Amino acid sequence: MWRPAWPKRTVDFAHLAVAGVLMHVVQLGGSHHAQYLGMSAGVSALILSCQPIITALLASRLLNERLSAGQWLGIFVGLAGVGLVVWHKVDIREVSPGSLLGALLALAGVTAATLYQRQFSPRADLRAAALVQFAISAALFAPLALAVEGFQVRWSGELLLSIGFLVIFTSLLGVSALYYLLRHGEATRVTSMMYLPPVFAVLLELAWFGLVPSALAFAGMALACAGVAMTVWRPGWKSSTSSR
């Protein structure tokens, strides 16, 4: 049950490795480095939330995916909702060329990884995919961390909790859920769910720290959820890969 179904061909390993580099190294590395350079969480979230729009444009041309007018409207409604949710965290004064480049690289990485995984490894075993992609990402990140920071770590309970949250919920569960949904759905409709993490973040802030969202944030949450629903829902739809 827990034994991964490894790819049978070398080229399949290569496809998983490429998707892993784009998703974990380029996307996560770029977004975290952008915030390390001072970019606010709100600006970073807005930039990364452009992914569904870019994915829709590329998927319509590269994967022959077609969206209705209502679904296109849902994509823009969702983005507007995210903007309202993170508005209080948007601070363009700390945006530098380096941080902007990091965020744009992250956007390019997650978009390319989504399309690449959807096209070349839609049926890959999720356990094998995670192991292959974590291994290649560690092999690339380790020398980079040594060269840039020298592995200087100031250990603390907060740091360990943050690392655990990022590894378990972002890299493991989040990416695996994304790949699973890509297996059963079109790329644009799946990536529209990228509008939901800011909503979950607000709810976590409320649950953990007692931070009550503003009326503007509540309106944004409603818009983001409505946008996702408009993009995902289509009567009588069946994916091209779920029946394989």
Residue, then its C-alpha position, 0 to 999 in steps of 0.5 A: m500500500w505504501r510502496p511507491a509505483w516508480p516510473k518504468r522509463t528514464v524519461d518519466f523520471a526526467h519529467l518528474a524531476v523537471a516538474g519538481v525543479l519548477m515547482h519547488v526550486v523555482q516557485l518556492g525558492g523565488s517566492h521565499h527569496a522575494q519575501y526575504l528581500g523585503m517584499s510584503a506578503g500582500v504583494s507576493a500573494l497578488i503576484l502569485s495569484c495571477q497564475p490562474i490567468i496565465t495558466a488559462l491563456l497558455a492552456s487554451r493554446l498549448l493544451n486545447e482547453r476551452l473556457s466559457a465566458g462565465q469561467w473567464l469571469g470567475i478567474f477575474v472575480g477570484l483575483a479581485g477577491v484575493g486583492l481585497v483579502v490581502w489589501h491591508k498587507v500590500d506595501i509597494r514601498e519595500v518592493s525592490p528589483g530583486s524581490l520583484l524578480g524573485a516573485l515573477l520567477a516564482l509565478a513563472g515556475v508554478t505556472a510552468a510546473t502545473l502545465y508540465q506536470r499536466q502534460f507529461s506526468p498526469r498519471a504519476d504515482l504521487r508518492a514516487a513523484a514526491l520522493v523524486q522531486f524532493a530529492i532533486s530539489a534538495a540536491l539543488f538547494a543544498p549547495l546553494a544554501l551553503a554558498v549563500e548562507g553557509f548553513q548558518v541556522r538559529w534554531s528556535g521552536e518557531l523556526l521548527l514549526s514554520i519548517g514543519f508547516l511548510v514541508i508538510f502542508t505546502s510541499l507535501l500535502g499541498v503539491s500532492a493535492l495539486y497533482y491529484l486534482l490535475r489528474h482529474g481536471e483541466a489545468t485552469r480549473v485546478t489552478s483557480m483554487m490558488y485563490l483559496p490559500p489567502v482565504f485560509a490564511v485569514l481563517l488561520e489568523l482568526a483561529w490561532f491569533g484572534l485577528v478578526p478580518s475586516a469587512l473588506a477582507f470578508a467581502g474579498m473572501a466571498l468574492a474569491c470563493a465565488g470566483v473559484a466556484m464560477t471557474v470550476w463548475r461546469p455541468g456535465w463535465k468530465s476530464s480527459t484523463s480521469s477516465r483513463 
